[in-house]
Amino acid sequence: MAISLTEEQKELLTRQTWVVGTASKAGQPNVAAKGMKMVLDDNTLVFGELVAGVTYRNIAENPLVTVAAFDSAKKVEIRCPGKAKMIDSGELYDNMAAAARSKGFPNPKAVIKVTLEEIRWWKP
């Protein structure tokens, strides 16, 4: 069965900051907020990795990630486990770098492209 975000889920992901969960090869967990991000298509999320810190190192060792976002006022939450790929050149990278610079940030160390493997949606 194909994974596909709904328009409501895309809107939440576009509007809210993401929390990205990663783990090292040894299983040490990490979470990090990501604000420079976008929904690329129905089953792909993209974010800029600006500092090449723990998130970057973990993805280099273990590409399995979870992207989460929530809106406490609307009482909705989404969690999207998937597989990450680091991109450091090409059109997607260039577009994210331009967006970063337009907001006063440096070029990202990498753009992280997450292909979703599951969508966990919670809404009362």
C-alpha positions as CSV (number, residue, x, y, z in Angstrom):
1,M,0.0,0.0,0.0
2,A,1.4,3.4,-0.9
3,I,2.0,6.0,1.8
4,S,0.3,9.3,1.0
5,L,-0.1,12.4,3.2
6,T,-3.5,14.0,3.2
7,E,-3.9,17.8,2.6
8,E,-4.7,18.2,6.3
9,Q,-1.5,16.4,7.3
10,K,0.5,18.5,4.8
11,E,-0.9,21.7,6.2
12,L,0.0,20.7,9.8
13,L,3.6,19.8,8.6
14,T,3.9,23.1,6.7
15,R,2.6,25.2,9.6
16,Q,4.4,23.6,12.6
17,T,8.0,23.1,13.7
18,W,9.1,19.5,13.3
19,V,10.8,17.4,15.9
20,V,13.1,14.9,14.2
21,G,14.1,11.7,16.1
22,T,17.2,9.9,15.2
23,A,19.4,7.2,16.7
24,S,23.1,6.4,16.4
25,K,24.2,3.0,15.1
26,A,24.6,2.0,18.8
27,G,21.0,3.1,19.5
28,Q,21.7,6.4,21.3
29,P,18.5,8.5,20.7
30,N,18.4,12.2,19.8
31,V,15.6,14.6,19.0
32,A,16.0,18.0,17.4
33,A,13.6,20.8,16.3
34,K,13.7,21.7,12.6
35,G,12.3,24.9,11.3
36,M,13.7,25.0,7.7
37,K,11.6,22.3,6.2
38,M,9.1,21.5,3.5
39,V,6.7,18.8,2.3
40,L,8.2,17.8,-1.0
41,D,5.3,15.6,-2.2
42,D,2.8,13.1,-0.8
43,N,5.4,10.8,0.7
44,T,8.6,12.9,1.1
45,L,9.6,15.4,3.7
46,V,12.8,17.6,3.5
47,F,14.6,19.6,6.0
48,G,17.9,21.6,6.1
49,E,20.6,20.4,8.5
50,L,22.4,23.7,9.3
51,V,25.0,22.6,11.9
52,A,25.9,19.0,11.1
53,G,25.5,18.1,14.7
54,V,24.0,15.0,16.4
55,T,21.2,14.7,13.9
56,Y,23.6,14.8,10.9
57,R,26.0,12.3,12.5
58,N,23.1,9.9,13.5
59,I,21.7,9.9,9.9
60,A,25.2,9.2,8.5
61,E,25.3,6.1,10.7
62,N,21.6,5.1,10.7
63,P,19.1,6.5,8.1
64,L,16.0,5.6,10.1
65,V,14.2,8.7,11.4
66,T,10.9,9.9,12.7
67,V,9.5,13.3,11.9
68,A,6.8,14.6,14.2
69,A,4.7,17.7,14.4
70,F,1.7,18.7,16.6
71,D,-0.8,21.4,17.2
72,S,-1.9,21.5,20.8
73,A,-4.6,24.0,20.2
74,K,-6.2,21.8,17.5
75,K,-5.3,18.6,19.3
76,V,-3.7,16.9,16.3
77,E,-0.4,15.1,15.9
78,I,1.5,13.4,13.2
79,R,4.5,11.1,13.4
80,C,6.2,9.9,10.2
81,P,8.8,7.2,10.4
82,G,11.0,7.0,7.3
83,K,14.4,6.6,5.7
84,A,16.6,9.6,5.4
85,K,19.1,10.5,2.6
86,M,21.6,13.3,2.9
87,I,21.9,15.6,-0.1
88,D,24.7,18.1,-0.5
89,S,24.3,19.2,-4.1
90,G,21.8,19.5,-6.9
91,E,18.6,21.4,-7.4
92,L,16.9,20.4,-4.1
93,Y,20.0,21.4,-2.2
94,D,20.3,24.7,-4.1
95,N,16.6,25.6,-3.5
96,M,16.9,24.9,0.3
97,A,20.2,26.9,0.4
98,A,18.5,29.8,-1.3
99,A,15.6,29.7,1.2
100,A,18.1,29.6,4.1
101,R,20.0,32.6,2.9
102,S,16.8,34.5,2.3
103,K,16.0,34.1,6.0
104,G,19.5,35.1,7.1
105,F,20.8,31.6,7.7
106,P,24.0,30.0,6.2
107,N,23.8,27.3,3.6
108,P,22.8,24.0,5.1
109,K,25.5,21.4,5.6
110,A,23.1,19.0,4.0
111,V,19.5,18.7,3.0
112,I,17.8,15.7,4.5
113,K,15.2,14.0,2.3
114,V,12.9,11.6,4.2
115,T,10.9,9.0,2.3
116,L,8.0,8.1,4.5
117,E,7.5,4.5,5.5
118,E,4.4,5.1,7.7
119,I,2.1,7.9,8.7
120,R,0.8,7.9,12.3
121,W,-2.0,10.5,12.6
122,W,-3.8,11.3,15.8
123,K,-6.9,13.4,15.9
124,P,-9.7,13.1,18.4
